[in-house]
């Protein structure tokens, strides 16, 4: 009965987990396609709004250009104002940034002020006051148009930031689905081994079956923390607690201790956090290294030929194979709203850098770490006059 129960559990995992991961990936891709189409639509409308603002300025200047008739340019200005107002109304439900509402309100007020200034200009032209009309166009009108263009640029930047944040969220969700698939064979093997360890108890007619009780001691390579066994040496309960604490971190001192916990969970002798600034990575925090050694780690250029730079460029996990004399390593990328913001490098002992479970947990811990450091200021670039320390391969 025990073996049958284990077999049913394994079969259920084999059926449900891939389906759940596939559905999650399909949902992420579908939402990603919809978000990309919406972002393109917003960008196109913002471009048309910018063209309309520039066209209004050119048309108004033609009011007072020598040898030009006023009527065609007055009609052109009215047409562009109408197009701008229509684009503003159409783009409003598509905007996703928190600054969108305030920016659109400011643009609406500026457009109303522009229409009032244009009315004064046409009134002066009707009275033959060319100089007064030109003064309105090149003072009040120009200032209003410049302000509208600046607000439009700010709105465009806010929308790009919102799209980047959504992209990073989808990337973390995708990594979660991949980790789920990577852990499936390990969970299946653990369940099968657990079922094989429980011997079958023969039943005797007339004597009721006595349920077997397993001892509380954990098998080698597992952990009994919080009553949850590890999977081939990975303490999942400790990893979950670490991710929870990373979501609450507020200072670098606490983060250094959390990096140490990550090293203990992943059997890493050293953990090093690299943050990007410009075209270089800088070592900002570590565990398992003396302070003087951490200070000697030089910056890594984006195009450098090492695992840290490769993970930063590609946004993918880099694996460095170890040997009997040197530990292996893992370098996992961290993503912020605008893309990859740095990497987490780990020196893995005992050849476990090739273990899919270690790679999956390292990826999940790094994804949670990214949420803690994404809002931090970028690492400062050392002065050009200072002697640059030798770059170290991660």
N, C-alpha and C positions, 0 to 999 in steps of 0.2 A: 504493500500500500504506500509505503514511504517513497519507493523508487517511482511508482506511478505518479505520485504527486509532484515529484521533482521533474519527471519527464513532461508533465502537463504545464508546469511553470516555464520550463525551457521553451516548449513549443509556443506558448503564449508570447514570451519575449521575442522569439524569432519572428513571429507574425506581426505583432503590434508595433514594436519599436521601429522597424524600417518604414512601416506605413505612416507612423506618426512623424518620423523625420522627413519623409518625402512630402507629406502634406505641409509641414512647416516650411520646407524649402520652396514648395510651390506657392504658398501664401506670400513668402518674402519676395519671391521674384515677381509675382503679380502686383503686389503693392509697390515694388520698386519700379516696375514699368509704368504704373499709373502716376507715381510721384515724378518720374522723369518727364512724362508727357505734360503734367501740370506745370513743372518748372520751365519747360520750353515755352509753354503758352504764356506764362507770366513774363518771361524774358522778352518774348516777341512784343507783347503789349507795352512793356516798359520802354522798349526801343522806339515804338511808334509814338509814345508820349514824348520821348526826348526829341524825336524829329519834329513833332508838332510845336514844341516850345521853341526850338531853333528857327522853324519856319515863321512863327509869329514875329520873332525879333527881326528877321530879315524883311518881312512884309511891312512892318511899321516903319522901319528906316526908309523904305521906298516912298512913304507918304511925302517926304520932304526932299527927295532926290531931284536934282534939276532935270527938267524935261520929262518927268514922269506924271502920268495921270493918277489922281487919287483913287477914283472909283474902283478900278480892278484890284488894287492892293487892299482897300477897305473890305471888299468882298472876300478876298483871300484870307485876311485876318479873321473875319467872322467864321469862315468855313473851318479854319484850323482850330479856333476856339471850340467850335461845336464838336470836332473830332476828338480833341483833347478831353473834353467833358465826357464824351461817350466811352473813351478808353478807360478813364478813371472809374466810371461806373461798372464797366465790364470786368476790370481786373480786381475789384474789391473782394468778391467771394473767393478768388483764387489765391490770395495772399495768405501766408502761414506764419510769418514772423510776428513777434510781439510788438514790434514798432510800426506795423503796417497801418493800424487804425489812426494813430497820431499823425503819421506822415501823410496819409490821404486827406485828413482833415486840414492840415496845414496847406497842402496843395490846393484844396478847394477854396480856402480863404484867399490864397494868393491869386488864384484865377479870377475871383470876384474883384479883387483890387486891380488886377490887370485890365479887366473889362471897364472899370470905372476910369482908369487912366486913359484907356483908348477912347472912351467917350469924350473926355476933355480934349484930347488931341484933335478929334474930328470937329469938335466945336470950334477950336481955335482956327483950324483950316477953313471952316466955313466963314469965319469972320476975316479971313485973309491974314491972320497972325501966324505966319510961317515960323518965325523965330520962337514964339511961345509954344507952338506945336512941337518943334524940334527939341525944345528944352524938356518937355514932358516925356518925349520918346527916349531921349538919351540920359535922363536922370531917373525919374520915377519908374518908367517902363523898363529900362535896362536893369535897375536894381531888383525889380520884381521878378523878371525873367531869370536873372542869375540865382536868386534865392530858390526859385522853382527847380532849376537845374540841379542845384546842390541837394535839395530834399529828395529829388528823384535818384541821385547817385546814392544817397544814404539808404533809401528804400531798396535799391538794387543790392547793395552790400548785405543788408539785413536778410533779404530773401536767400542770397547765396549761403549765408551762415546757417539759416534754418534748413536748407537743403543738405548742407554738409552734416549737420547734426542728425538728420533723419537717415542719411547714408551710413553714418557710423553706427547708429542703432541697429540698422538692418545687417550690417557686417557682424556685429556681436551676436545677433540672433542666428546668423548663418553658422558662425563658429560653434554656437551651442548645439545646433543640429548635427554638425560634423562630429563633435565630441560625443554626442549620444550614440552615433553609429560606431565610433571608434571603441567605445566602452562596451558595446553589445557582446562581442565574442568573449571579452573578459568576464562579464557578468554571467554569461552562459556557462563558461568553464568553471567559475566558482560555484555555481549552483550544482553542476554535475559532480564536482569533486565533493561537495558537501553531502550530496545524496549518497555518493559511493562510500563515504566514511561511516555511515550509519548501517550496521549489520542488520540483516533481517532476523527477526526473532520467531522461531517456529512456534506455532500454536499447538496446544494440546487439547483434544476434545474435552469439553466440560470445564476447561479452565479459561477464564476471560483473558483477553490480551492486555498486557500492561504497557502503557506508552513509555517509550524510551526517553530519557532525559540526557541531553548533551552537557558536558562539563562547561564551566564558564571560562576555562582557559582558552586563549586564542591560539590558532595554529601558527607555525612559524611564518613570518612575513606578513602577518595580519595584525590589526590593532583592535582592541576592545573598547576604545574610547566611546563613551556615551552609549555603549551597548551595540554599536554598529561596526561590524567587521570591515577591515580594509579589503580592497580588491588587488591581489597580487602585490601587496606592500604599500598601496596608496590608501591613506586614511581619509576616506571621503568625508567623514564627519568633521575632521580637523580642517580639511580644505573648505568645506561649507562655512565653518565658523570664521576662517580667515577671510573669505570673501565678504562676509557680513561685517567684520571689523574694518576691512578696507573701505567699505561704503560709508563708514563713520569717521574716518581719519581726518584730522584738521591741522596737524603739524608734522614737521619732518622728524622729530624725535620719535613719535609714535610710529611713523612710517618705517623708520629704520628697524624697529623691533618687529614689525609685521613682515619685513623682508627676511628677517631671521627665521620667523615661523615658516615662511614659504620654503626656505632652504631646508629646514628640518623635514617638512612633509615630502619634498621632492628629492631628498638625499643629495642636496647640493652643498658643496664645501664653500662656495662663494656665490653671492647674488649682487648684481650691479645694475643700477638704473641709469640709462643713458637718455637724455632729453635733447631734442633738436633745437638748433638756433641757426637760422640761415641755412647754409649748405654743410653744416657740421653737426656731429653728435658730441655731447659733453657728458662726462661721468658726473652725476650730481649726488648720488647716494649709493651706499653699498653696505653689505654685511659679509663678514668673513674675511675682510681685508683690514690691515692696520691703517690708521688715518694717513700716515705718511705715504703709504703705497697708493691709496686712493687719490691723493693729491698729484701723484706722478702720472696718472693715466692721462694721456694726451687726447686731443680731439680727434674724431674720426671723420674724414671727408665722405660726402655722399657717394662718390664713385670709388671709394677705397675697395681693395680686393680682400674683404674679410666678411665674416658671417653677420656682424652687426650692421654693416653698411648694406649688405644684401637683403637682410630682413627689413631694414628701413625703406630701401628702394622698392622692393616687391610687395611689401605688406604680407609676407608669408613667413611661417616658422622656418628657421634655419637650424640644422642639426650638424654638430661637429662630432665626428666619431672619435672616441677615445682609444687608448691603448694601455698596456700594462703599466707604463711609466707616467702617462698623462691622463687626467680625467677628460671625459667628453664634455659636450656643452649643448645647450639649447638657447636660441635667441628668438624671443617672441615679440612681434610688433605690437605697439599700442596705438590706438586710433582716437583722435579727437574730432571736433566738428569739421575741421578742414583737411582731414587725412591723417597720415601716420605722424605722430608727434614724438616718437621715441621708441626704444626697445628695452626689454628686460633680458639680461644675459645671466645664465646660470651655469656654473661648473658642476656637472653631474658625475657622481662617483659610481663605481662598480658597473660601468657599461650600461646604465639604465637610460641613457639618452635615447636609445633606440626603442624603448618601451612605449607602445601607443598610449597606455594609461598615463604615464609620466608626461608625455607630450600633450595629451588632452587636458590634464589638470593644470599644467604650466600655462597653456593657452587661456584657460578660463580664469586663472588667477591674474594673468596679465590684463585681460579684458576688464576685470573689476578694478585693477590698479589704475587703468587709464582714466576711469571716472573720477579717481581721487586727485590725479595730477593734471587733468586736461585744462583746468582753469588757472594753473600756476603760471607765473611769468616765465618766459623762455630763458634758458641759460644765457648768461652774458658772454660775449666773445672777448677773450683776453686781448690786451693792447698789442698792436703789431710790433711794437718795440720790444716786448717781453720775449724771452726765449721760449719757443714753443716746445713742450715736452714731446718725447717720441710717442707717436700713436701706437696704441696697443691693440692687437687683434683680440676680438671677443671670442 
